[in-house]
Amino acid sequence: MMKKVIFIGAGNVATHLAKAMKDAGYGILQVYSRTTDSAQTLADALRCEVAERIEQVVDSADLYVFALKDDALADVIAQMPSNKGLWVHTSGSLPLSVFEGFAERYGVIYPLQTFSKDREVAFSEVPLLVEGSSREVDGELMEIAGSLSRSVSRMSSGERQYLHLAAVFACNFVNSMYSLASHILEKQGIDRHLLRPLVDETARKFFDLYPRSAQTGPAVRNDRDVINRHLALIGDPEIQEIYSLITRIIQNTYSYDKL
């Protein structure tokens, strides 16, 4: 098993993945980040060194994990000094090919989870999707991922980008709706925790029922009186637009039942 690891990046994904690797027995040698304070915070937690400049990243590690924002990844890869280690990124939307011409052995370990630095996650339950530049690398990545999680699968770059798209709808967009719901309740002095049973049941139905068959609410019923009353309660034109757009999407989805 590879033992010496360097993290390029110190954000949410890097923080959780690095701690999981340390717990699994990997030796984290260094953390590099363009934001030195973030690198120092993670390095302190891992008890390892900080590389303040990318030129200071040592070339003797077995594994180099690029856990960066997508729009920064290509630029950092291009600046990274060459070495013989295995290079991997953690992006759901970027292809394996971003490493071509920069590393001999490379791959992807994509953790399918939402991470916040100050919230613990059971990493052994996080699905890890891997892809390698060769059959040999693919096997190495499956071994690494298998030491971190009980849920490991091979997935191509093309498949992974659709999984990431679905995750944005299922997680990021849903959380944005939670934020709007919380804002509405906070303005009225209503405890948002009253929504917990509703949110929990909605999430359970995603897996127990096909989502299309589980849809409820005024939009699917085409209850115009309720819809109009809701729109009248919303003061922000942008939020009115969101409400109206999602209502139309639901109604268009279920209009096929009326044909």
Secondary structure in CASP SS format (residue, H / E / C, confidence):
PFRMAT SS
TARGET T0000
AUTHOR 0000-0000-0000
METHOD secondary structure of the structure
MODEL  1
M C 1.00
M C 1.00
K C 1.00
K E 1.00
V E 1.00
I E 1.00
F E 1.00
I E 1.00
G C 1.00
A C 1.00
G C 1.00
N H 1.00
V H 1.00
A H 1.00
T H 1.00
H H 1.00
L H 1.00
A H 1.00
K H 1.00
A H 1.00
M H 1.00
K H 1.00
D H 1.00
A C 1.00
G C 1.00
Y C 1.00
G E 1.00
I E 1.00
L E 1.00
Q E 1.00
V E 1.00
Y E 1.00
S C 1.00
R C 1.00
T C 1.00
T H 1.00
D H 1.00
S H 1.00
A H 1.00
Q H 1.00
T H 1.00
L H 1.00
A H 1.00
D H 1.00
A H 1.00
L H 1.00
R C 1.00
C C 1.00
E E 1.00
V E 1.00
A E 1.00
E C 1.00
R C 1.00
I H 1.00
E H 1.00
Q H 1.00
V C 1.00
V C 1.00
D C 1.00
S C 1.00
A C 1.00
D C 1.00
L E 1.00
Y E 1.00
V E 1.00
F E 1.00
A C 1.00
L C 1.00
K C 1.00
D H 1.00
D H 1.00
A H 1.00
L H 1.00
A H 1.00
D H 1.00
V H 1.00
I H 1.00
A H 1.00
Q H 1.00
M C 1.00
P C 1.00
S C 1.00
N C 1.00
K C 1.00
G C 1.00
L E 1.00
W E 1.00
V E 1.00
H E 1.00
T C 1.00
S C 1.00
G C 1.00
S C 1.00
L C 1.00
P C 1.00
L H 1.00
S H 1.00
V H 1.00
F H 1.00
E C 1.00
G C 1.00
F C 1.00
A C 1.00
E C 1.00
R E 1.00
Y E 1.00
G E 1.00
V E 1.00
I E 1.00
Y E 1.00
P E 1.00
L C 1.00
Q C 1.00
T C 1.00
F C 1.00
S C 1.00
K C 1.00
D C 1.00
R C 1.00
E C 1.00
V C 1.00
A C 1.00
F H 1.00
S H 1.00
E H 1.00
V C 1.00
P C 1.00
L E 1.00
L E 1.00
V E 1.00
E E 1.00
G E 1.00
S C 1.00
S C 1.00
R H 1.00
E H 1.00
V H 1.00
D H 1.00
G H 1.00
E H 1.00
L H 1.00
M H 1.00
E H 1.00
I H 1.00
A H 1.00
G H 1.00
S C 1.00
L C 1.00
S C 1.00
R C 1.00
S C 1.00
V E 1.00
S E 1.00
R E 1.00
M C 1.00
S C 1.00
S H 1.00
G H 1.00
E H 1.00
R H 1.00
Q H 1.00
Y H 1.00
L H 1.00
H H 1.00
L H 1.00
A H 1.00
A H 1.00
V H 1.00
F H 1.00
A H 1.00
C H 1.00
N H 1.00
F H 1.00
V H 1.00
N H 1.00
S H 1.00
M H 1.00
Y H 1.00
S H 1.00
L H 1.00
A H 1.00
S H 1.00
H H 1.00
I H 1.00
L H 1.00
E H 1.00
K H 1.00
Q C 1.00
G C 1.00
I C 1.00
D C 1.00
R H 1.00
H H 1.00
L H 1.00
L H 1.00
R H 1.00
P H 1.00
L H 1.00
V H 1.00
D H 1.00
E H 1.00
T H 1.00
A H 1.00
R H 1.00
K H 1.00
F H 1.00
F H 1.00
D H 1.00
L C 1.00
Y C 1.00
P H 1.00
R H 1.00
S H 1.00
A H 1.00
Q C 1.00
T C 1.00
G C 1.00
P H 1.00
A H 1.00
V H 1.00
R H 1.00
N C 1.00
D C 1.00
R H 1.00
D H 1.00
V H 1.00
I H 1.00
N H 1.00
R H 1.00
H H 1.00
L H 1.00
A H 1.00
L H 1.00
I C 1.00
G C 1.00
D C 1.00
P H 1.00
E H 1.00
I H 1.00
Q H 1.00
E H 1.00
I H 1.00
Y H 1.00
S H 1.00
L H 1.00
I H 1.00
T H 1.00
R H 1.00
I H 1.00
I H 1.00
Q H 1.00
N H 1.00
T H 1.00
Y H 1.00
S H 1.00
Y H 1.00
D H 1.00
K H 1.00
L C 1.00
END
